[in-house]
């Protein structure tokens, strides 16, 4: 079993986590790497706001509760501007706390991809992370601006 923690950007502190948890359940986005493993989310919290006032405490707490890996939510990249501290946070958590960090959770929604490609504002240092989240089929599925999004989600959740 892989135990994960999810840290979200504080801009989204009221986020319900629906897309992140959906991608965990469906093993989509960056969670594809666990396709042959059971996954348990052991923590979900914010970074604490710029410049990451909560990052060390929340990562240490997630480790205490058994996290093997921490995912930074897609909102670290999808928000505007992308978080300027991603690499600093990742380095700190991996070297000081001793937990692997994966950048991203759910696939980047199509509307984000199209908007940012149109204005060409994705900094080069983020493209490596961005490209891992830009699967065409999955991106459409996670685009909540689609008129049929809720209908599709309702069908998916009916078991």
C-alpha positions in Angstrom: 0.0 0.0 0.0 1.2 3.4 -0.9 0.4 6.1 1.6 0.3 9.7 0.3 -0.1 13.2 1.5 -1.5 16.0 -0.6 -0.4 19.6 -0.1 -2.4 22.3 -1.9 -1.6 25.9 -2.6 -3.1 28.1 0.1 -4.9 30.2 -2.6 -7.2 27.2 -2.8 -7.5 26.6 0.9 -11.3 26.3 0.5 -10.9 23.6 -2.2 -13.0 20.5 -1.5 -10.3 18.3 -3.1 -12.8 16.7 -5.4 -10.5 16.5 -8.4 -7.5 15.4 -6.4 -9.5 12.6 -4.7 -11.1 11.6 -8.0 -7.7 11.2 -9.6 -6.5 9.2 -6.7 -9.5 6.9 -7.0 -9.2 6.6 -10.8 -5.4 6.5 -10.7 -5.2 9.3 -13.2 -2.9 12.3 -13.5 0.2 11.7 -11.5 -1.4 8.8 -9.6 -0.9 6.6 -12.7 2.4 5.7 -11.1 0.4 3.6 -8.5 -1.7 1.7 -11.1 -0.7 -1.6 -9.5 -0.9 -0.5 -5.9 -3.5 0.3 -3.3 -3.4 4.0 -2.3 -4.4 5.6 0.9 -4.5 9.4 1.5 -3.1 10.1 5.0 -3.1 13.9 4.9 -4.5 16.8 3.0 -3.5 20.4 3.9 -2.3 23.7 2.5 1.3 25.0 2.3 0.2 27.8 4.7 0.5 30.6 2.1 3.5 32.3 0.6 6.2 31.7 1.2 5.1 28.3 2.6 4.7 29.0 6.3 3.2 25.5 6.9 5.3 23.4 4.5 7.7 22.0 7.0 5.1 21.2 9.6 2.5 19.7 7.3 5.1 17.5 5.6 6.5 16.3 8.9 3.0 15.6 10.1 2.2 13.6 7.0 5.4 11.6 7.5 4.4 10.9 11.1 1.0 9.5 9.8 2.8 7.2 7.5 3.1 9.1 4.2 5.5 7.5 1.8 5.2 10.3 -0.8 3.8 13.8 -0.9 2.0 15.2 -3.9 1.8 18.9 -4.5 -1.7 19.5 -5.9 -2.1 20.6 -9.5 -3.2 24.0 -8.3 0.5 24.8 -7.6 0.9 25.0 -11.4 -2.7 25.8 -12.6 -3.1 28.9 -10.6 -1.8 32.2 -11.8 1.1 32.6 -11.5 2.4 29.1 -10.8 3.9 28.8 -7.3 7.5 30.3 -7.4 8.5 28.0 -4.5 7.8 24.6 -5.9 11.4 23.6 -6.3 12.4 25.0 -2.9 9.6 23.2 -1.2 10.3 19.9 -3.0 14.0 20.1 -2.2 13.3 20.8 1.5 10.8 18.0 2.0 12.9 15.5 0.2 16.2 16.4 1.9 15.1 17.4 5.3 11.9 15.5 5.9 13.0 12.5 3.9 9.9 12.0 1.7 9.7 11.9 -2.0 7.7 14.7 -3.6 5.6 14.4 -6.8 4.5 17.6 -8.5 0.8 17.4 -9.5 -2.3 15.4 -8.7 -5.2 15.5 -11.1 -4.8 16.1 -14.8 -4.6 19.7 -15.9 -8.1 20.7 -17.1 -8.4 21.4 -20.8 -9.5 25.0 -20.1 -6.2 25.7 -18.2 -4.1 24.2 -20.9 -5.8 26.1 -23.7 -5.7 29.4 -21.8 -2.1 29.2 -20.9 -1.0 28.0 -24.3 -2.9 30.8 -25.9 -1.0 33.5 -23.9 2.2 31.4 -23.8 2.9 32.1 -20.2 4.1 28.8 -18.9 7.7 29.4 -17.6 10.2 26.8 -18.9 11.1 25.6 -15.4 7.5 24.4 -15.0 7.0 22.7 -18.3 8.5 19.4 -17.1 5.7 19.3 -14.4 3.0 20.7 -16.6 3.6 18.1 -19.4 3.1 15.3 -16.9 -0.5 16.6 -16.3 -1.5 17.4 -19.8 -3.0 14.1 -21.0 -5.6 15.0 -23.7 -8.3 12.5 -22.7 -7.9 13.0 -18.9 -7.6 16.8 -19.2 -11.0 16.9 -20.9 -12.5 14.7 -18.2 -11.2 17.1 -15.4 -12.4 20.3 -17.1 -15.3 21.5 -14.9 -16.1 24.3 -17.2 -17.7 21.7 -19.6 -21.5 21.9 -19.7 -21.7 18.1 -19.2 -19.2 17.9 -16.4 -21.6 17.4 -13.5 -23.7 15.0 -15.5 -20.6 12.9 -16.4 -19.4 13.0 -12.8 -22.8 11.9 -11.5 -22.8 8.9 -13.9 -19.3 8.0 -12.8 -20.2 8.1 -9.1 -23.3 5.9 -9.4 -22.2 2.4 -8.6 
